[in-house]
Every structure is written in structure tokens, then in C-alpha cells.
Amino acid sequence: MIRENEPYILVFGASVYDIFGFTYKNYRCKDSNPGSVKVSFGGVCRNIAENMARININTKLISTLGNDEKGKSILKYAESINLDMSESIVLDGESTPTYMAILNEEGEMESAVVDMTITDKLTEEFVDSKSEIIKNSEYIVVDCDNPSILEYMLTKYNGSTRFILDPVSAAKVQRVKHLIGRFHTIKPNRHEAEVLCGFIIKDSDDVRKAGRYFLELGVKNVFISLDSEGIYYNDGNKEGFVKAHDVSVINVTGAGDSCVAGICYGYMKSLNVIDTLKYAIAMSAITISHKETIHPQMDCGLVEKYLKELRFSEIECK
């Protein structure tokens, strides 16, 4: 059940209706290809919100949807996993954000169509209509998809709540580089961090230099994903690296989304930075062990199981 009077995290971003066509063999352009079609729900912010709901974090997700069957199915699914999307804007005559891709027999994309036009309908007036929801949230998770609205939120609601940024991509994060100091928490990967700090990150010294740079700008907590090398952290008091060993990998898509959800779990449960990171890494390990972007059995019990079974290494910087 969604808990109305308990502390919550607000996620503000796109929910996407994904359609994937998989061809069986010998893909032919400009022709009908035998294959299979799969429909799922995506969007970085929606994925983060679902992961949080699955680990029993009180979560509200605000997205812009069309009043179409795609939007209705996203809302219905959210209700089934106790993800509160009741504050989302639903627009008549508009199309819910949609991504449609054709993949060949090797799993490589041949073509895709992206319909995100409705996201341009998000206005400052709509944001302000949710001012109480924003101010009463413990944290707000955002990405870089709508930089003008993001800057408006960071400016108007600075000090009212704490913002967490998932940069999504090196190309997109360039657009919000000037805003980084206003975030409580950032979780870039190595390439995104390089864009934000302006220098190449080759080794641990460079990572630490980047961490100090972000803290000097005003960021409170820095987490930099280093892929197989683990995650670097710096919260102004402790700094170091945490890594899980011998993790099974099937599909890395969605690992970053679940990692952010794990960080949010640590915040809401008042865990220390190491335990927060271990929880986040365990969620990522669960995610990449399955072919789906979100592990269908993701829950607190599964995370606790992984926490007991994973072998972690920790390096604290002095």
C-alpha cells in the first residue's frame, strides 16, 4: 500500500512505453521480417522509481503522460507495484513518450523511432502546482532530459528539499554542467564525471581530484561509477572505493537505475555511506544478473540475500 503520511522520495522525470521488435534471422530492410515483439515500461526516472517501490521505499513519481492506452497501462502497472503516480500530468490528445526499436538476429539495433514530444509540455506552472509535494519530499531524483525545467526547480526550491542527479549520459549532462553545485548528490559514471569536471579520469588520483572538485562546488555526496572497478564515494568526511567481486553479468542495462535506488534506500534508512553503497551495489548486481532492465523479483529479501553472498572489498582513502 502507498503510505500517504510517511516520508517519501519524489522522482520527477519521464515514463516511456518501450516497443522492441526482434527479427528471427536475415533482417531485410524495407520488408516485413518474421520475429517477435515485446512491450515494456522504461525511462530512467521511472526505472529508478520502480526499483525504489520494489524495495518498499515510499515513492512518488511525477511524469507527463498522454491520455492514451499507453499512458493508462503505465499508470495501472505503477498501481500494481505501489508506486504513486497520482500527481502526474495526463494530457488529452497527446502521445505518451514512446520508444520503438527494431533489432536484428544479432540483437543489434537496425532502426528506432523516439516520440518524446509530450515532455515539452511540462511547464513551470505545472511544477509550481506541485510545490507542496516538492517541498515535503525528503529527496527529489531527477535526470537531465529537461534542463530548463530542472534549472527552474533547482532555483525555486533550493533549500526546500534535496536533489539527487542521475546524469543519464555524457551528452545530456553537458547541458546541466553549470548547475552541478546545487545538487545534494550526484552519481555520474566515469565519462559523465569527465564532462562535469573538465579533465580525463585515468586513475584513482584523478577520481579523487574529481570528487574534491564536486564537493568544492557544493555537492554533499559524490558517487562515481567505475564499472568493474566499483564505485568511488566522497561525502566530505569519508572517501574511498567499494567493489563487489565475481558478479554474474547477463545484461548491464538498468544497473545505474537500481544503483540510484539503492542509494536512496540508504538515505531513507539512515545508513552510513559504506552500507549505503553496498546496498546500491547489491541492487546493481541483482539487476545485471537478469535479462530484464528491472529484475522481476527485486525486493528487500533478494537484496539482503545478495548482501550476504557478495564479496566486497573496501578501500578508504586517507
Residue pairs with C-beta under 8 A, 6 or more apart in sequence:
1 82
2 58
2 82
2 83
2 84
3 58
6 58
7 58
7 138
7 268
8 57
8 58
8 59
8 60
8 84
8 136
8 137
8 138
9 52
9 57
9 58
9 59
9 60
9 137
9 138
9 139
9 140
9 141
9 264
9 267
9 268
10 59
10 60
10 61
10 62
10 133
10 134
10 137
10 139
10 140
10 141
10 161
11 45
11 46
11 48
11 49
11 52
11 59
11 60
11 61
11 62
11 140
11 141
11 142
12 45
12 61
12 62
12 140
12 141
12 142
12 153
13 43
13 44
13 45
13 46
13 61
13 62
13 63
13 141
13 142
13 143
13 145
14 43
14 44
14 45
14 46
14 63
14 64
14 97
14 116
14 119
14 143
14 145
15 41
15 42
15 43
15 45
15 46
15 61
15 63
15 65
15 74
15 85
15 88
15 96
15 97
16 41
16 42
16 43
16 46
16 97
16 98
16 99
16 116
17 39
17 41
17 42
17 70
17 71
17 73
17 74
17 96
17 97
17 98
17 99
18 39
18 40
18 41
18 42
18 98
18 99
18 100
18 101
19 37
19 38
19 39
19 98
19 99
19 100
19 101
20 37
20 38
20 39
20 40
20 100
20 101
20 103
21 33
21 35
21 36
21 37
21 100
21 101
21 102
21 103
22 35
22 36
22 37
22 38
22 103
22 107
23 33
23 34
23 35
23 102
23 103
23 104
23 105
23 110
24 33
24 34
24 35
24 36
24 105
25 34
25 105
26 105
27 33
27 102
27 104
27 105
27 110
29 110
33 102
40 292
40 293
41 50
41 73
41 74
41 77
42 99
42 293
43 63
43 97
44 143
44 166
44 168
44 256
44 257
45 61
45 63
45 141
45 142
45 143
45 166
46 61
46 63
46 74
47 254
47 257
47 258
47 293
47 294
48 141
48 166
48 257
48 258
48 260
48 261
48 264
49 59
49 61
49 83
49 141
50 78
50 81
50 83
50 294
51 257
51 258
51 260
51 261
51 262
51 283
51 287
51 294
51 298
52 59
52 261
52 264
52 265
53 59
53 78
53 81
53 82
53 83
54 81
54 294
54 298
54 299
55 261
55 262
55 265
55 283
55 298
55 299
55 300
55 303
56 299
56 300
57 261
57 264
57 265
57 268
58 84
58 268
59 83
59 84
60 84
60 85
60 86
60 87
60 133
60 137
61 78
61 83
61 84
61 85
61 88
62 85
62 87
62 88
62 89
62 130
62 133
63 74
63 85
63 88
63 89
64 88
64 89
64 91
64 97
64 118
64 119
64 121
64 122
65 71
65 74
65 75
65 88
65 89
65 90
65 91
65 96
65 97
65 118
66 90
66 91
66 92
66 93
66 94
66 95
66 96
66 118
67 90
67 91
67 92
67 93
67 94
68 94
68 95
68 96
70 95
70 96
70 98
71 90
71 96
74 85
74 96
75 85
75 88
75 90
78 84
78 85
79 85
87 130
87 133
89 121
89 122
89 126
91 118
91 121
94 117
94 118
94 121
95 115
95 117
95 118
96 118
97 115
97 116
97 118
97 119
98 113
98 114
98 115
99 112
99 113
99 114
99 115
100 112
100 113
100 114
100 115
101 109
101 111
101 112
101 113
102 109
102 110
102 111
102 112
103 109
103 110
104 110
116 145
119 145
119 146
122 146
122 149
123 149
124 149
124 152
127 134
127 149
127 152
127 153
127 156
128 156
131 157
134 140
134 153
134 157
134 160
134 161
135 157
135 160
135 161
136 161
137 161
138 161
138 162
138 267
138 268
139 161
139 162
139 163
139 164
139 184
139 185
139 264
139 267
140 153
140 157
140 161
140 162
140 163
140 164
141 164
141 166
141 260
141 264
142 150
142 153
142 163
142 164
142 165
142 166
143 165
143 166
143 167
143 168
143 172
144 150
144 165
144 167
144 168
144 169
144 172
144 173
144 175
144 176
145 168
145 172
147 175
147 176
147 179
150 176
150 179
151 176
151 179
153 163
154 163
154 179
154 182
154 183
155 182
158 182
162 184
162 185
162 220
163 182
163 183
163 184
163 185
164 183
164 184
164 185
164 186
164 187
164 260
164 263
164 264
165 176
165 180
165 183
165 185
165 186
165 187
166 187
166 256
166 257
166 260
167 173
167 176
167 186
167 187
167 188
167 189
167 192
167 196
169 192
170 191
170 192
170 194
170 195
173 188
173 192
173 195
173 196
174 195
177 195
177 196
180 186
180 196
180 214
180 217
180 219
181 217
181 218
181 219
182 218
183 219
184 219
184 220
184 221
185 219
185 220
185 221
185 222
185 223
185 263
186 196
186 214
186 219
186 221
186 222
186 223
187 223
187 224
187 225
187 256
187 259
187 260
187 263
188 196
188 224
188 225
189 224
189 225
189 226
189 227
189 256
190 201
190 207
190 224
190 225
190 226
190 227
193 201
193 207
193 210
193 224
194 200
194 201
194 210
196 210
196 214
197 209
197 210
197 213
197 214
199 206
199 209
199 210
200 206
201 207
201 210
201 224
204 232
204 241
207 224
207 226
207 232
208 232
208 234
208 239
208 317
210 222
210 224
211 222
211 224
211 232
211 233
211 234
211 239
212 234
214 222
214 234
215 222
215 234
215 236
220 235
220 236
221 233
221 234
221 235
221 236
221 273
222 232
222 233
222 234
222 235
223 231
223 232
223 233
223 259
223 263
223 277
223 280
224 231
224 232
224 233
225 231
225 256
225 259
226 232
226 241
229 241
229 243
230 241
230 242
230 243
230 244
230 281
230 313
231 241
231 242
231 243
231 259
231 277
231 280
231 281
232 239
232 240
232 241
233 239
233 240
233 241
233 242
233 273
233 277
235 273
238 273
238 274
238 316
239 316
239 317
240 314
240 315
240 316
240 317
241 314
241 315
241 317
242 274
242 277
242 278
242 281
242 312
242 313
242 314
242 315
243 281
243 312
243 313
243 314
244 281
244 282
244 285
244 310
244 311
244 312
245 310
245 311
245 312
245 313
246 311
247 285
247 288
247 289
247 310
248 285
248 288
248 289
249 288
249 289
250 288
250 289
250 290
250 291
251 288
251 290
251 291
251 292
251 293
252 288
253 293
254 287
254 288
254 292
254 293
254 294
255 284
255 287
255 288
256 284
257 287
257 293
257 294
258 280
258 283
258 284
258 286
258 287
258 294
258 295
258 298
259 280
259 281
259 283
259 284
260 280
261 280
261 283
262 276
262 277
262 279
262 280
262 281
262 282
262 283
262 284
262 303
263 276
263 277
263 280
265 271
265 276
265 279
265 280
265 283
266 273
266 275
266 276
266 277
266 279
266 280
267 276
271 279
274 314
278 307
278 310
278 312
279 303
279 307
281 310
281 312
282 303
282 306
282 307
282 310
283 298
283 303
285 306
285 310
286 295
286 298
286 302
286 303
286 306
287 293
287 294
287 295
287 298
289 295
290 296
295 302
